[in-house]
Amino acid sequence: MKHLGHLKWKQLFLFLFVICLLPTASGDDDDDDNDDDETILGIEGDDLGEVAYFLLIGSLLIIVWKPSFFWLRKNGPELFNKEKKQFKRKLGVFNKRFMTLHYWLGLFTVIIGTIHGIVLEWHWTLWTAMAGLWIVVFTGWMMRWKWPPREFRRGARLLHLNRSLSIIAVVLLFIGHEIVD
């Protein structure tokens, strides 16, 4: 294995899947009689964390989708016995919708996660992870915009597609939640 930025997608997916299964962000004290829980607009901070957790998982499904998309473009018409041009067009439409969903899930993840952090007064590791996720989301949205010069969009693409930043952010989220809990 070369270095963290060049992990194969299966290894990265397995790593993130294991992280998602660990009892970190969803760890609950079962302290239901504690009425002084931190809330914002009547919503508990812990509940916001749960929402951000599932949105993050939804956003990270791109790790599975992108390699599947390329494989389907190559092998799908023969596999499903469809005309090549029509299959690729339908697959392209689905990919465009999936990417739009990916961008919005990422944006809602960092917004809700940041509110979750403000309400619960996070540890510095969690704020570092959130800053990394904001960078990933901002660079992803920058790739969609037309106004920055091409060099900026190219740099944003390289930064957004660099898996190591996302991995470091997820690991810091894991470590930070273990510290806080």
Stockholm file with secondary structure:
# STOCKHOLM 1.0

chainA/1-181         MKHLGHLKWKQLFLFLFVICLLPTASGDDDDDDNDDDETILGIEGDDLGEVAYFLLIGSLLIIVWKPSFFWLRKNGPELFNKEKKQFKRKLGVFNKRFMTLHYWLGLFTVIIGTIHGIVLEWHWTLWTAMAGLWIVVFTGWMMRWKWPPREFRRGARLLHLNRSLSIIAVVLLFIGHEIVD
#=GR chainA/1-181 SS CCCGGGCCHHHHHHHHHHHHHSSSTTCCCCCTTCTTCCEETTEEHHHHHHHHHHHHHHHTTHHHHHHHHHHHHHHHHHHHTCCHHHHHHHHHHHHHHHHHHHHHHHHHHHHHHHHHHHHHTCCHHHHHHHHHHHHHHHHHHHHHCSSSCHHHHHHHHHHHHCHHHHHHHHHHHHHHHHHHC
#=GC SS_cons         CCCGGGCCHHHHHHHHHHHHHSSSTTCCCCCTTCTTCCEETTEEHHHHHHHHHHHHHHHTTHHHHHHHHHHHHHHHHHHHTCCHHHHHHHHHHHHHHHHHHHHHHHHHHHHHHHHHHHHHTCCHHHHHHHHHHHHHHHHHHHHHCSSSCHHHHHHHHHHHHCHHHHHHHHHHHHHHHHHHC
//
